[in-house]
Amino acid sequence: MCSMTEVSSLTGRLLVATPKLADPNFERAVVLLLDHDAEGSLGVVLNRPTPVGVGDVLEPWAALAVAPPVVFQGGPVSLDSALGLAVVPGEPGDLGDEALLGWRRVHGAIGLIDLEAPPELLAAELGSLRIFAGYSGWGPGQLEKELADGAWYVVESEPGDVSSPAPERMWRAVLRRQRGKLAMVATYPDDPSLN
């Protein structure tokens, strides 16, 4: 079992689905963990754009959404709810976490947006914004079991991951930037039976 220090250290990191992960909700998924502690884990899938435009569901935020300006499917849980994830440039100490109304720091420059807040409050500070429908969630110990079973690679996130302009290539791109054997996994064929 992981100690509390190990458990909490995964917040802000990426879960990258291994080729053997069988759950179709997470095939070739790249998940940013927004919260990870003894009570469970919560994250959003960064590479599942939908055909729904941000302007179709959250018109006031549409102008601030980065390309592609569509809603992303954050995971299989609560698909009828929206979550805003934004990067605010600068070091964590530059801008007090309380100084920017409507934004809560999650990790580094990445934070959650209060979508009920007026977009004008945040517009000048935001480096990028992405809207997610739903999220990915794990109960206590569930993610640790999946990690032990080899379902996920855990790697460092970069602020640009939240606003990747080519989300369909993100799984390979994140793996390619790793060192050693993990970079080789990026070459794994989409359908190994055709190999």
C-alpha positions as CSV (number, residue, x, y, z in Angstrom):
1,M,0.0,0.0,0.0
2,C,1.2,3.5,-0.8
3,S,2.1,5.9,2.0
4,M,0.2,9.2,2.2
5,T,3.2,11.0,0.7
6,E,3.2,8.7,-2.3
7,V,-0.5,9.0,-2.8
8,S,-0.7,12.8,-2.7
9,S,2.3,13.1,-5.0
10,L,0.4,12.1,-8.1
11,T,-1.7,15.3,-8.3
12,G,-0.7,17.2,-11.4
13,R,0.9,14.2,-13.1
14,L,-0.3,12.4,-16.2
15,L,-1.7,8.9,-16.4
16,V,-0.9,7.5,-19.8
17,A,-2.9,4.3,-20.7
18,T,-0.7,1.4,-21.4
19,P,-1.4,-0.7,-24.5
20,K,-2.8,-3.5,-22.3
21,L,-5.5,-1.3,-20.6
22,A,-8.7,-3.0,-21.7
23,D,-11.3,-0.3,-20.6
24,P,-12.6,1.4,-23.8
25,N,-13.2,4.6,-21.8
26,F,-9.5,4.9,-21.4
27,E,-7.9,3.4,-24.6
28,R,-4.9,5.5,-25.4
29,A,-6.0,8.1,-22.9
30,V,-3.9,10.8,-21.3
31,V,-5.4,11.8,-18.0
32,L,-4.3,14.8,-15.9
33,L,-4.8,14.0,-12.2
34,L,-6.4,17.0,-10.5
35,D,-6.7,15.4,-7.1
36,H,-5.2,12.2,-5.7
37,D,-5.3,11.3,-2.0
38,A,-6.4,8.5,0.4
39,E,-10.1,9.2,-0.5
40,G,-9.6,8.6,-4.2
41,S,-8.6,10.3,-7.4
42,L,-10.1,12.7,-9.9
43,G,-8.8,13.7,-13.3
44,V,-9.7,14.6,-16.9
45,V,-8.9,12.9,-20.1
46,L,-6.9,15.5,-22.1
47,N,-7.1,13.8,-25.6
48,R,-10.9,13.2,-26.2
49,P,-12.3,16.2,-28.2
50,T,-16.0,16.0,-28.9
51,P,-17.8,17.6,-31.9
52,V,-19.6,20.0,-29.6
53,G,-18.3,23.6,-29.7
54,V,-17.6,25.5,-26.4
55,G,-19.9,28.2,-27.8
56,D,-22.8,25.7,-28.1
57,V,-22.8,25.0,-24.3
58,L,-20.9,27.8,-22.6
59,E,-21.1,30.7,-25.0
60,P,-19.5,33.3,-22.5
61,W,-16.3,31.2,-22.3
62,A,-16.1,30.4,-26.1
63,A,-13.7,33.3,-26.9
64,L,-11.2,32.2,-24.3
65,A,-11.1,28.5,-25.3
66,V,-8.0,27.4,-27.1
67,A,-8.0,25.5,-30.4
68,P,-9.7,23.2,-31.0
69,P,-12.5,25.2,-29.3
70,V,-14.6,22.2,-28.5
71,V,-15.7,20.5,-25.3
72,F,-13.5,17.5,-24.4
73,Q,-14.9,14.4,-22.7
74,G,-13.1,14.4,-19.4
75,G,-14.1,10.9,-18.6
76,P,-17.1,8.7,-18.1
77,V,-18.4,10.2,-14.8
78,S,-21.0,13.1,-14.8
79,L,-21.0,13.8,-18.5
80,D,-23.7,16.4,-17.9
81,S,-21.4,18.6,-15.8
82,A,-18.7,20.9,-17.1
83,L,-15.3,21.6,-15.7
84,G,-12.9,24.4,-16.9
85,L,-9.2,23.9,-16.8
86,A,-6.9,26.8,-17.4
87,V,-3.2,27.7,-17.4
88,V,-2.2,31.0,-15.8
89,P,1.3,31.8,-16.8
90,G,3.9,32.7,-14.2
91,E,5.3,31.0,-11.1
92,P,3.0,30.0,-8.3
93,G,4.3,32.8,-6.1
94,D,3.8,35.5,-8.7
95,L,0.1,35.6,-8.3
96,G,-1.4,34.7,-4.9
97,D,-3.8,31.8,-5.3
98,E,-6.5,34.0,-3.8
99,A,-5.7,37.0,-5.9
100,L,-7.4,35.6,-9.1
101,L,-11.1,35.3,-8.4
102,G,-12.7,32.3,-10.1
103,W,-9.5,30.2,-10.5
104,R,-8.1,27.6,-8.1
105,R,-4.5,26.3,-8.5
106,V,-4.3,22.5,-8.9
107,H,-0.6,22.1,-9.8
108,G,2.0,24.6,-11.0
109,A,0.4,27.0,-13.5
110,I,-2.7,24.7,-14.0
111,G,-5.9,25.4,-12.2
112,L,-9.7,24.9,-12.2
113,I,-12.0,27.7,-13.4
114,D,-15.3,28.6,-11.7
115,L,-17.5,28.5,-14.8
116,E,-20.1,30.5,-12.8
117,A,-17.7,33.4,-12.6
118,P,-17.9,36.2,-15.3
119,P,-15.2,35.4,-17.9
120,E,-14.1,39.0,-17.8
121,L,-12.6,38.5,-14.4
122,L,-10.1,36.0,-15.7
123,A,-9.7,36.9,-19.4
124,A,-6.5,39.0,-18.9
125,E,-4.7,36.4,-16.8
126,L,-5.5,33.2,-18.7
127,G,-2.9,31.6,-20.9
128,S,-5.3,28.9,-22.1
129,L,-8.7,27.4,-21.3
130,R,-10.2,24.1,-22.1
131,I,-13.7,22.9,-21.2
132,F,-14.4,19.3,-20.2
133,A,-17.7,17.4,-19.9
134,G,-17.4,14.9,-17.1
135,Y,-14.4,13.6,-15.4
136,S,-12.5,10.4,-14.5
137,G,-12.8,9.2,-11.0
138,W,-11.4,6.4,-8.8
139,G,-12.4,5.3,-5.3
140,P,-9.9,4.8,-2.4
141,G,-7.2,2.4,-3.6
142,Q,-8.7,1.8,-7.0
143,L,-6.1,3.7,-9.0
144,E,-3.3,2.2,-6.9
145,K,-4.6,-1.3,-7.9
146,E,-4.7,-0.3,-11.6
147,L,-1.2,1.1,-11.3
148,A,0.0,-2.2,-9.7
149,D,-1.8,-4.1,-12.5
150,G,0.2,-2.1,-15.1
151,A,-2.8,-0.3,-16.6
152,W,-1.1,3.2,-16.5
153,Y,2.2,4.9,-16.9
154,V,2.7,7.8,-14.5
155,V,4.7,10.7,-16.1
156,E,5.2,14.4,-15.4
157,S,2.8,16.8,-16.9
158,E,3.8,20.0,-18.7
159,P,1.6,23.1,-18.8
160,G,1.2,22.8,-22.5
161,D,-0.5,19.4,-22.1
162,V,-3.8,21.1,-21.1
163,S,-4.0,23.0,-24.4
164,S,-2.4,20.6,-26.9
165,P,-3.5,21.8,-30.4
166,A,-3.3,18.2,-31.6
167,P,-5.1,16.1,-28.9
168,E,-5.4,13.1,-31.3
169,R,-1.6,12.8,-31.3
170,M,-1.1,13.4,-27.6
171,W,-0.8,9.7,-26.4
172,R,2.2,9.2,-28.7
173,A,3.6,12.7,-28.1
174,V,3.6,12.3,-24.3
175,L,5.3,8.9,-24.5
176,R,7.8,10.1,-27.1
177,R,9.1,12.8,-24.7
178,Q,9.9,10.2,-22.0
179,R,13.3,8.6,-21.7
180,G,14.3,5.0,-22.4
181,K,11.9,2.2,-23.0
182,L,8.8,4.3,-22.4
183,A,9.5,6.4,-25.5
184,M,9.5,3.1,-27.5
185,V,5.9,2.4,-26.4
186,A,4.9,5.4,-28.6
187,T,5.6,3.2,-31.6
188,Y,3.1,0.5,-30.5
189,P,0.7,-0.1,-33.3
190,D,-3.0,0.9,-33.0
191,D,-4.0,-2.7,-33.8
192,P,-1.2,-5.2,-32.8
193,S,-3.0,-8.0,-34.7
194,L,-2.1,-6.3,-38.0
195,N,1.6,-6.3,-37.1
